[in-house]
Structures are given as C-alpha cells and as structure tokens.
Amino acid sequence: MKKQTTLFDLFFTFFRIGAFTIGGGYAMVPLIQKEVIEHRQWLDTEEFTTLLAIAEMTPGPIAVNTATFVGYWTSGVRGAVAATLGVVLPSFFIILSIAIFLPWITRYPVAERIFYGVRPAVVALIGYAIYNLGRKVLTNSFAVWVALGVFLVQLLLKIPPIPALLLAAGAGILYSRPLEHKRKPED
C-alpha cells in the first residue's frame, strides 16, 4: 500500500539525497530507490523502474529527472517542483562553496586523497544500483537478452543511449509473448 506524501516530505527527502550523494546522478539512483520504494513507499518497484526508464530517455541529469517524475507521480506539478528543488539545491550550494573556496582547498594534499578514496566508492554505488535494479527487472529471458544486447551495442558500437533505448523499445513492441500479469480479463 502506497503512503501519502507532503511537499515538505518530497523536498526534504530529495534534499538529503542531493546533499549526501557524491558522484552524480547514477550514484543517487540506489538512494532514491531505497527512499521512494522501501522507506517512503511512494512507488512500487515496477513504477520506479518505469520512471527511471523515462528519466534516462529525457534530456538532463537522471537524478533531477527521476526526482521530478517521482514528485509529479506522487503530488502533481507542485510535487515535481518540490522534489526537483530538493535534489538540485544541495549541489548548487556545494558548487557555490567550492567555487568560492577552491583556491584555498587545492593547497592541501588531503583534498586529492579524499577524492582518491571517494571515486571507487561512487563506482561501487553505481554497481549496486545496477545489481539491485537488475534483479528486479531482468526476470525473464527476453529482458536479459535486451539488456545484454543494449550493453554490447554500447560497448562495441558506442552509439548514443537514445537510439539504443529506441531499439529496445522496438524489441518490446515486437515481442510476441503477452504480459499475462498486465492483461485484464475479458468480459
């Protein structure tokens, strides 16, 4: 059962995610997933993966797009604004602070050592998001083959993500096996 949400809940949830995630949008995905599905129960896994696919296809950073879509899905336009501001403002304030203090920060070797440790952690967070979503989305051989195909096309041909997503969408349209859990009984 989904829980109701307030604009403050949306703003504060995404503000915390934006403030405590280093590594960009993809590093935020596991945190967004955990908050939105498990803790807040605003969406179920299927709804979240649908929003994530839309966020990936939409121009702009995936974390901002995901926050906007989650906000809209749960609370309409005002929810979209609250969630988007929540996820964007921490980065804005952090970048502003770094820009102001960058000449001072770069004098200390500890800053480089901090980022030396943080970079592999970001890769691990992205890997965890892939693993966690993959377990929930790759539930049949068709899904596995589409994922593998898109991965190989990206790896070998280096085509942009949008054509790869369009090819996957086309494969989904052509896929002849009906999705039984989505079909409504005939009257």
C-alpha positions in Angstrom: 0.0 0.0 0.0 1.4 3.4 -1.0 1.8 6.1 1.5 0.6 9.7 1.1 3.2 12.4 0.9 3.5 16.1 1.5 5.5 18.7 -0.4 7.8 19.1 2.6 8.5 15.3 2.6 9.3 15.3 -1.1 11.6 18.3 -0.7 13.4 17.1 2.4 13.8 13.6 1.1 15.4 14.7 -2.1 17.4 17.4 -0.4 19.0 14.8 1.8 19.7 12.6 -1.2 21.2 15.5 -3.1 23.3 16.6 -0.1 24.8 13.3 0.8 25.5 11.7 -2.6 28.8 12.2 -4.3 29.3 11.1 -7.8 26.4 12.5 -9.8 23.0 11.2 -10.8 23.7 7.5 -11.2 25.2 7.4 -7.7 21.9 8.8 -6.4 19.7 6.1 -8.0 20.2 3.5 -5.3 19.4 6.1 -2.6 16.4 7.3 -4.5 15.2 3.7 -5.0 15.6 2.9 -1.3 13.8 6.0 -0.1 11.0 6.0 -2.7 10.2 2.3 -2.7 11.3 0.9 0.7 11.2 3.7 3.2 8.5 6.1 2.0 6.6 3.5 -0.1 5.6 6.2 -2.6 6.1 3.9 -5.6 6.4 0.2 -6.1 9.3 -1.4 -8.0 7.6 -1.5 -11.3 6.5 2.1 -11.2 10.0 3.2 -10.2 11.7 1.3 -13.0 9.2 2.8 -15.4 10.0 6.3 -14.1 13.7 5.5 -14.2 13.5 4.5 -17.9 11.6 7.7 -18.7 14.2 9.7 -16.7 17.0 8.1 -18.7 15.4 8.9 -22.1 14.6 12.5 -21.1 17.3 15.2 -21.6 19.0 16.2 -18.4 20.6 14.6 -15.4 19.0 11.3 -14.4 18.7 12.2 -10.7 16.9 15.5 -11.4 14.6 13.8 -13.9 13.9 11.0 -11.5 13.2 13.4 -8.7 10.9 15.5 -10.9 9.0 12.4 -12.1 8.6 11.0 -8.6 7.4 14.3 -7.3 4.9 14.6 -10.2 3.8 11.0 -9.8 3.1 11.4 -6.1 1.9 15.0 -5.8 1.4 16.6 -9.3 3.2 19.7 -10.5 3.9 21.1 -7.1 5.4 17.8 -6.0 7.6 17.9 -9.1 8.8 21.4 -8.2 9.4 20.4 -4.6 11.4 17.3 -5.4 13.4 19.0 -8.1 14.4 21.9 -5.9 15.2 19.4 -3.1 17.6 17.4 -5.3 19.2 20.5 -7.0 19.7 22.9 -4.2 22.4 21.0 -2.3 24.5 20.7 -5.4 24.0 24.4 -6.1 25.2 25.4 -2.6 28.1 22.9 -2.7 29.3 24.1 -6.1 29.0 27.7 -5.0 31.0 27.0 -1.8 33.7 25.1 -3.8 33.9 27.9 -6.3 34.4 30.4 -3.5 36.9 28.3 -1.6 38.6 26.3 -4.4 41.9 28.3 -4.4 42.2 27.6 -0.7 41.2 23.9 -0.9 43.6 23.0 -3.6 46.6 24.0 -1.5 46.1 20.9 0.7 47.0 17.4 -0.5 44.3 15.9 1.7 41.7 17.1 -0.7 43.2 14.9 -3.5 43.4 11.9 -1.1 39.8 12.3 -0.2 38.7 12.2 -3.8 41.1 9.3 -4.4 39.0 7.3 -1.9 35.6 8.6 -2.9 35.9 7.8 -6.7 35.9 4.0 -6.3 33.0 4.2 -3.8 31.0 6.0 -6.5 31.7 3.2 -8.9 30.6 0.7 -6.2 27.3 2.6 -5.6 26.5 2.6 -9.3 27.3 -1.1 -9.5 25.0 -1.7 -6.6 22.2 0.2 -8.3 22.7 -1.9 -11.4 22.7 -5.1 -9.4 19.6 -4.2 -7.4 17.5 -3.0 -10.3 18.8 -5.8 -12.5 17.5 -8.4 -10.0 14.0 -6.9 -10.2 13.8 -6.1 -13.9 15.7 -9.0 -15.5 13.0 -11.6 -14.7 12.8 -13.4 -18.0 15.0 -14.3 -20.9 13.6 -11.5 -23.1 14.6 -8.9 -20.6 18.1 -10.4 -20.1 18.6 -10.5 -23.9 17.5 -6.9 -24.4 19.8 -5.8 -21.5 22.7 -7.8 -22.9 22.1 -6.5 -26.4 22.0 -2.9 -25.4 25.1 -3.3 -23.2 27.0 -4.9 -26.1 25.8 -2.3 -28.6 27.0 0.4 -26.2 30.3 -1.3 -25.6 31.2 -2.2 -29.1 29.5 0.4 -31.3 29.3 3.3 -28.9 26.0 4.5 -30.2 24.2 7.2 -28.2 21.8 6.0 -25.4 18.7 7.3 -27.1 19.0 5.1 -30.3 19.8 2.1 -28.0 16.7 2.8 -25.9 14.6 3.2 -29.1 15.9 -0.2 -30.4 15.0 -1.7 -27.0 11.5 -0.1 -27.2 11.1 -1.6 -30.7 12.1 -5.0 -29.4 9.5 -4.7 -26.7 6.8 -3.8 -29.2 7.8 -6.7 -31.4 8.0 -9.1 -28.5 5.1 -11.5 -29.2 4.7 -13.1 -25.7 1.8 -11.3 -23.9 2.5 -9.9 -20.4 -0.1 -12.0 -18.5 0.1 -10.1 -15.3 -0.9 -6.9 -17.1 -3.8 -8.2 -19.1 -7.3 -7.6 -17.8 -9.8 -10.5 -18.0 -12.2 -10.4 -20.9 -15.8 -9.5 -20.1 
